[in-house]
């Protein structure tokens, strides 16, 4: 199966024109790898999904992100949905190439999830939702959304009880989808702002119950951060490969670039970082598939892989020299695409806060 996705990377590498057009590609999996057999998926584990994510990102991280955003969007339903919700919404994803989205981030609430302003007010058997979300991947392509909203009007209510998670159909009256954002990188993915104005959601679309949303939203990250880290490794591996091939062809001062010790040492450092980052995401994924809490390892993988993706993309541009700054060569796109790995699904700084908390907590027990 991995060989199949590896072959697809050759196709993805040829899609650079989608990046320049900032055009979304409807490259979705017919059968979601993360969904179980009972919902029509392939029944793969997190480790398998990570291997696929790395291969897809090696080809094009924009396309990979569009696909991975499906996993993030449906993960709350996977971990917290009841049988009826899972059958309806996960089953729908495998019957035809549909997309979903994770609607949590807001214009003034990114890493500070507790600062979310979107409100949900219960009226009879429905909830009325009002608010605005921002930077929603697949926002304009999603068939449905996982949405986090404040259901407790008390501003002093703890985050663990103040928010509720909802499944919202994209075609519900009151859902207003904004323009596609022109981002620095990963332009194949569809990123938008979404306004929810008096959107009515039936109580049947509440996940677990009122007040459980924050734990669901955060719990999803433990499962999705390893594949994001794997994607960052895919980009880093691509940067290493492109830089190595270029160094084997380019001559300076009468000899190949790779024969200069400074370049060969830089490539060695790049190779070390790729291998360590790969082991890191594999450990995080293995913990999930073993049924253990992986918060600590997921954050380490996400933080380290995001950092080395940026470092290696920059190093590759440096090895290419002036050519690396030009769009005729592949590494400038890698450098643009890499930055988001230090931002989305928890910034590099948030990961370090989590790692420190988990590490120190082990000594306080």
N, C-alpha and C positions, 0 to 999 in steps of 0.2 A: 504493500500500500504506500509506504514512504517513497518507493521508487516512482510510483505514479505521480505523487505530488512533486517529486524532484524533476520529473520531465516537464511538469506544468510550469516550472520556474523559467524554462527557456521561453515559453510563451509570455510569461509575465514580464520578463526583461525587455520584450519588444513593445511594451505598452507605454513607453516614455512619453508618447504624444498625448496620452491622457493626462499626464502630469502638467504639461504646458497648457493644455486647454482647461485645466482644473475640472476635468470631466469625470464623473462617477462611472465606474464600470460595473455592470450588473453581473459581476463574477461571484456568484454565491454558490455554496455547496448544495447540490440537489438533496443530499442527505446529511444532516448536521452530525459531525463527528461526536459532539458532546452530548447528544441526546441518546437515551437508552433504546434498546430494541423495542420496548413496549410502545414507544412513540414513533417508531419508524426510522430511527437513527441507526448509526453503526455500532453503538454501544462501546465506544472507545473510552479509555480512561484519560486522566489529566496528562499522564506521561506521553501517551500516544498523541494527544492533541498538541502538546508542546513540540514534539518532533515535526508535526505537520506545520505548525506556526513558524518554526525556524525556516523550513524549506520555502514556504510561501513568501516570507519576508526577504529571503535571499533574492527572490525574483523582483518583488515590488512591495515595499512596506505599506504603501497607500491601499493597494488591493487587500493585503493581509489585514490591515486595520478595519477595513469595511466588513470583512468576514468575521474577525475577532470581536467586533462590536456586537455582533449577534450573540456571541457567547456571553458577553457581559449583560446584555439586555435580558436574556432568558435565564441567566443564572439565579436570580431571585425566585423565579418560578420553579426552577429545578430543586432548590434547597428548601423552599418554604411553601410552595403551592400545594393545594389539596389535589386529590385524584381528578376531580372535575376540571380544575384550572389547568393542570398539566396536560390532560388529554386534549382539551380545547386549544390551548395556545402552543404547546410544544408539538403536538400532533400536526397542527397547521403548518409549522415551520418545515416539516419534512415532506409534506404532501406536494408542495410546490416551492420554488425558490423565493421565499419571502424573507423580509428582514424585520428586526425589532430594534429597539433602542433603550438605553439606560438614561432616564431623565432625572438627574439629581443636581448637577452643577447649575448655579444661577449667576447672574451678572455680578453679584456682590458676595457670593458664597461658593467658593471652589473647594479648597482644602478644609475650610471651616464649615463642614457639613451642618453643624449645629446652628449655623447662621441662616439656614434656609428660610425664606419668607413665604413661599407658596403655601396657601392655606386650604384645608379641606374641612368643610362644615357639613355635619350630618343633618339631613332633613328627611325624615321618614326612612324609607328603604334605600336612599341614595346619599351620595356625598357630592357636594358642590365644590368644585376645585377652581381656585383663582390664583394666578401667579405666572411667573416667567422663568423659563429655563434657558441656559446658554451653553454653547460649545457641545451640542449633542450630536455625536457621531451617528450617522444613518438617520438623522432627524427628518430629512425630507423623503426618505425611502422606506421608513419603517411602517409595518402593518399595525403594530401596537407598541406601546411603551410601558416600561416599568417606571413609575413615577413616585417620588418621595415627597410628601407634603406634611406640613405641621397640622396635626389634628387637635392638639391641646392648645387652647388660646392663652394659657398661662405662660408668660415669657420666662418664668423661673422654673418651669417644668424641666426635669433632666432629659437630655437627648434620648436616653434609653426608653423613655415613655412618651415623648412629645410628638413623635413622627409615625406616620402610617404609610405602608407601601401599597400602591394600587397598580392594577393592570388597566391601562387606558387604550381603547381602540383609537387608532389614528384618525379615523373618519368621524369621530364623535363631534357633534355641533359645538362650536366654541374653541376648538383646537386650531390655532393659527400658526402656520409654519413660515418662518422667516426665510430670507435669502440665503443662498449657499455662501459661506464665508470663503474668502481667498486667503488661504494660509501659506505660511512660509514653505512648508513641506507636506508630504503625504496628501497631495492634492486630489488624488483619486478618491479619497474618502469624502463622504458628504457630511459636512459639519454646519449646523444651523442653530439659531435661536428659535424657541417655540413658546408661544403665549397660550395660556389656558384661561379662558374667560367664561365663567359660569358653566364649566364642563360638568355634566352629570355622569356620575359613575355608580353603577349598582353595588350594593353592599357585597354581592357575590364576588366582586373583583378585588376585595381586600385580601391581602396575603396574611395568613395566620389570624390576625385580629388587630384592632385599634391599638396603636402604641408600639407595635412590634417592628415598625419600618426601619428604624436606625440599625438595629442588630442585623436585619436581613440585608440591608444595603452594604454594611461593612463586611458581613460574612461572605458576600459574593466575591469580594476582592481577594480573599484567601484562595479562592479557586481560579480566579482569572489573572492574577498577577504572574504566576509561573508562565503561562503562554505569552504574556506580554514581554516578559524577560526573554523568553525563547525567541521572540520576533526580533528583539534588540540584538541578540546573538547572531541571528541570520543576517542582519544588516552588517554587523561587525565582521562576520566571516566573508561577506561579499567585499567589504573594504580591503580586507587582508588579501584576498585572492586577486582583486584588481591591481592593488599596489605591487604585489609580487610579480604578476605577469608583466606589468609595465617596467619594473626594475630589471627584468630579464631581457628586455628589448631595447631600452633607452641607454645611450652611451653618453658619458661626460668625461672630459679629460682623458680621452683615449681608451676608456674601458666601460664595461656595463655598470649601471648604477648599483646592481646587486653585489658587485665586487668591491664597492666602497664599504669599509667596515661600519661607518656611521649608519648606512642604509640597512645593512644586514642585521646590525644590532637592533635597529628600530623595528624591523620585521619580526625579529625574535621576541621582542617585548609585546608586539601586537598579537603574535601567536599564543604567548603565555596567557594574555588577558582573555582571549577568545575561549581557550580551553577551560580556564577557571570559571568564567561566566556560564559556560555550558554545564559544567558540573553543578554549579549553584542552582540553576533552574531545574535540573534533573532531580536534585535532592528535594527541592520544594514540591515538585510534582509527585515524587515517590511518597512523600509524607501524606499527601492528599489521598492517593490511591491505597495507602495502607490504613486509611481511616483515622489518621491522627491529625490533631490541630497543627497547622503549618504556618501560622501567622509570622513567626520569627523568620523562618526560612524563605517565605514568600517575599517579605520585605527586603531581605538581604539580596535575593536574586534580582528583584526589580531595581533596587538601587544600584547594584554593581553592574548589571548588564546595561542599564541606561547610561551609566557613566562611561563605560568602555566603548559603547557604540559611538558616543560623541567623540571620544578620544581617537578611536581608530578611523573614523570618517575624516577627522581633521588631519591625522597622520597620513592618510592616503592622499589627500589633496596636496599635502606638503611634498610627498614623494613625486607626485605628478608635476609639481612646480606650477608654472603658468598655465599649462594644459589643464591642470586640475581645477582651475578657476573658470574654465570654459565649458559651455553646455554640450559641446561635441564629445566630451568625455563623461563617463558615468559617475565619477566620484563627487561632483558638485551636488548632484541630487541626493547622494547618500548623506552628505553633510547637512543638507536642509531637512531631510527626513528624520535624522537622528535626534534632533533637539527635543521633539515632543516626548521621547521616552523618559526624559527627566521631569516631565510635567504631568501627563495624563495618568489616570488610575493611581493617583497619589504621587506628589512631587518627590524629588530626591530628598528634600528636607523632611517631609512627612515620614518617609521610609526610615530615616535615621531616628526620628522621634519614636517610631514603633519599635525599631530594633533596640534602642536604649531601654525603653520601657520593658520589653520582653526579657532582655538580658538582665537588667537589675532585679526584675521580679523573681528570677530564678534564685537569687541570693537572699531574698526576703522571706522565702517560704520556710 
